[in-house]
Amino acid sequence: MPISLQRQGAVAVMTLDNPASLNALTPGMRHQMEQIVLEVRDDASIRSLVITGAGKAFCSGGDINTFAGASAIAMRDRMRQQHRVTMALYTLEKPVVAAVNGPAWGVGFNVALLADIILAADTARFCQSYSKVGIIPDGGGLYLLARIVGTQRAKEMILLADVIDAAQAKSLGIVREVYTSENLMPEAMRLAQKLAAGPTRAFGLSKALLARGLSMGLDEFLELEASAEALVMQTEDHIAAVDAFKNKSTPRFKGN
């Protein structure tokens, strides 16, 4: 299968696994991605997700052979398919770590941007490569990139389609840490396991409020925050954490 899902305890690992094409996304792979993310969403025993690529690349973008010369209707259907993947990842109320092991071009770059934390190998390269084939960024890239690096730098990256390395991506705030290729996945799993041991419900609500707050006024947002805080204070994890604090012990979160 061109995308695989493996479990290591409470961590799920989704691997783009079509190295012959540098993991370029086909319509079939997009459908698989959507189904896997929904499976992760609905499985309470999975508490964090790692996304990576097989072989030398993370994802080289969309498979141009599957859309070159397509009709406008076919392209709109393809975009809607990608948007279902984008929204499934963007709204996933569980921590997501991207382990970018090589080139992340086009929509591959934007899939990485959907993660909460991006780790990169020193061999990783990032490029908003769309202008090279005369199209605009898709998969939410126009929305996401400007919110991370700022509008001016995003325009520069999109218009020039320059390739940036892992160190540059870290300096721009895109990547959290850079590792050797050998250490990338162990470090990604260590981080994902740490996140999986955290208060999953609180993480999920925090992610949801951060996303919604980008388009809300402060007064409206604070009302939403108050409701979310009241809800999360009823969770088993919060109650257990308060007891642990009183007893001067370490809380053990169960994700409930």
C-alpha positions in Angstrom: 0.0 0.0 0.0 1.3 3.5 -0.8 0.5 4.7 2.7 1.0 2.6 5.8 -0.3 3.0 9.3 1.6 1.4 12.2 1.1 1.5 15.9 3.6 1.8 18.7 1.6 1.9 21.9 -0.5 5.1 21.8 1.4 6.5 18.9 0.3 6.0 15.3 2.8 6.4 12.5 1.5 7.2 9.0 4.2 6.7 6.3 3.9 7.9 2.8 5.3 4.8 1.1 5.8 5.2 -2.6 9.6 5.9 -2.8 9.8 5.2 -6.5 7.9 8.5 -7.1 9.5 10.3 -4.0 6.1 9.8 -2.3 4.3 12.1 -4.8 0.6 12.1 -3.9 -1.9 10.4 -6.2 -5.7 10.6 -5.8 -5.6 7.1 -4.2 -3.0 8.2 -1.7 -5.1 11.2 -0.7 -8.1 9.0 -0.1 -6.0 6.7 2.0 -4.6 9.6 4.0 -8.1 10.9 4.7 -9.3 7.4 5.9 -6.2 7.0 8.1 -6.6 10.4 9.8 -10.2 9.7 10.4 -9.3 6.3 11.9 -6.8 8.0 14.2 -9.4 10.6 15.2 -11.9 7.9 16.1 -9.6 5.6 18.0 -9.4 6.7 21.6 -6.4 4.4 22.2 -4.3 6.5 19.7 -3.2 9.7 21.4 -0.6 11.1 18.9 0.3 10.8 15.2 3.6 10.9 13.4 3.7 11.6 9.6 6.8 10.7 7.7 8.0 9.4 4.3 9.6 6.2 3.1 13.0 6.3 1.3 14.8 9.6 0.5 11.8 11.9 0.4 9.0 13.1 2.7 6.7 14.0 -0.2 7.6 15.5 -3.6 4.2 17.0 -4.1 1.3 16.0 -6.2 1.8 13.4 -8.9 1.7 15.7 -12.0 0.9 12.7 -14.2 -2.5 12.4 -12.5 -3.6 16.0 -13.1 -1.8 17.4 -16.1 -4.4 18.3 -18.8 -7.3 17.4 -16.5 -10.7 19.2 -17.0 -11.8 22.0 -14.7 -14.4 19.7 -13.1 -11.8 17.0 -12.5 -9.4 19.5 -11.0 -12.1 20.8 -8.7 -12.9 17.3 -7.5 -9.2 16.6 -7.0 -8.9 19.8 -4.9 -11.9 18.9 -2.8 -10.3 15.5 -2.1 -7.1 17.2 -1.0 -9.1 19.6 1.1 -10.8 16.8 3.0 -7.3 15.5 3.9 -6.3 19.1 4.9 -9.3 19.6 7.1 -9.0 16.1 8.7 -5.5 16.9 9.8 -6.1 20.6 10.7 -9.0 19.7 12.9 -7.5 16.5 14.5 -7.7 17.0 18.2 -4.6 15.0 18.9 -1.0 16.0 18.6 0.6 15.6 15.2 4.4 15.4 14.6 5.8 15.6 11.1 9.2 13.8 10.7 10.4 15.4 7.4 13.1 13.0 6.2 13.9 14.5 2.9 12.4 16.8 0.2 9.0 18.3 1.1 7.8 20.0 -2.1 4.5 21.5 -3.1 1.7 19.8 -1.2 4.2 17.8 0.6 5.5 21.0 2.3 1.9 21.9 3.1 1.1 18.5 4.6 4.1 19.0 6.9 2.7 22.5 7.8 -0.5 20.8 9.1 1.5 19.1 11.8 1.7 20.7 15.3 5.4 20.2 15.5 7.8 19.6 12.6 11.1 17.8 13.0 13.5 17.5 10.1 16.5 15.5 9.0 19.5 17.5 7.9 18.8 16.2 4.4 15.3 17.8 4.4 14.5 20.4 1.8 11.4 22.6 1.6 9.9 24.3 -1.5 6.6 26.0 -2.4 7.3 24.7 -6.0 3.9 25.6 -7.5 5.1 28.5 -9.6 7.5 26.2 -11.4 4.4 24.5 -13.0 2.3 27.7 -13.2 -0.2 27.0 -10.4 -1.0 28.3 -7.0 -0.3 26.5 -3.7 -2.9 24.1 -2.6 -3.7 22.0 0.4 -4.0 25.1 2.6 -0.5 26.3 1.9 -1.5 29.9 1.3 -3.4 29.9 4.6 -0.8 28.1 6.7 2.5 29.4 5.5 1.7 33.1 6.1 0.6 32.4 9.6 3.9 30.8 10.4 6.5 33.0 8.6 4.5 36.1 8.0 2.9 37.4 4.8 5.9 39.0 3.3 8.2 36.0 3.7 5.4 33.7 2.5 5.1 35.8 -0.7 8.8 35.5 -1.3 8.8 31.7 -0.8 5.8 31.3 -3.1 6.9 33.7 -5.9 10.5 32.6 -6.0 9.9 29.0 -5.3 13.4 28.8 -3.7 14.5 25.6 -2.0 15.3 26.1 1.7 17.3 23.6 3.7 16.4 22.3 7.2 18.5 24.9 9.0 16.8 27.8 7.1 13.4 26.2 7.9 14.3 26.2 11.6 15.4 29.8 11.5 12.0 30.7 10.0 10.2 28.9 12.7 8.9 26.2 10.5 11.0 23.4 12.0 11.5 22.8 15.7 14.7 20.8 15.6 17.0 19.3 13.0 18.6 15.8 13.4 20.7 13.5 11.4 18.8 11.1 9.2 19.5 8.2 11.6 18.2 10.1 14.6 15.1 11.7 13.1 12.6 8.9 13.7 13.8 8.0 17.2 13.5 11.6 18.2 10.1 12.0 16.5 8.9 8.9 18.3 10.3 10.1 21.6 8.4 13.4 21.2 5.2 11.7 20.0 5.3 9.3 23.0 5.7 12.3 25.3 2.7 14.0 23.8 0.7 10.7 23.9 1.3 10.6 27.6 -0.2 14.1 28.1 -3.7 15.4 28.6 -5.2 14.5 25.2 -8.5 16.4 25.7 -6.8 19.5 26.9 -4.4 19.3 23.9 -7.3 18.9 21.5 -9.3 21.8 22.9 -6.2 24.0 22.8 -5.6 23.1 19.2 -9.2 23.8 18.3 -9.2 27.2 20.0 -5.9 28.2 18.5 -7.3 27.5 15.0 -10.7 29.2 15.6 -9.1 32.2 17.3 -7.4 33.3 14.1 -10.7 34.5 12.8 -12.5 35.7 15.9 -12.5 38.9 18.0 -11.1 38.8 21.5 -14.5 39.1 23.3 -16.0 36.3 21.2 -12.9 34.2 21.7 -12.9 34.6 25.5 -16.5 33.3 25.6 -15.4 30.2 23.7 -12.3 29.9 26.0 -14.5 30.0 29.1 -16.8 27.2 27.8 -13.8 25.1 26.8 -12.1 25.6 30.2 -15.3 24.6 32.0 -15.5 21.5 29.9 -11.9 20.4 30.3 -12.1 20.8 34.0 -14.6 18.0 34.2 -12.2 15.5 32.5 -10.7 12.6 34.5 -7.2 13.9 33.5 -7.7 17.3 35.2 -9.2 15.7 38.3 -6.3 13.3 38.6 -3.8 16.1 38.0 -5.3 18.2 40.8 -5.0 15.2 43.1 -1.4 14.6 42.1 -0.6 18.2 42.7 -2.1 18.1 46.2 -0.2 14.9 46.9 3.1 16.2 45.4 3.2 13.4 42.9 3.4 13.2 39.1 0.1 13.0 37.3 -0.5 10.1 34.9 -2.8 11.2 32.1 -5.1 8.7 30.5 -6.5 10.9 27.7 -10.0 11.1 29.2 
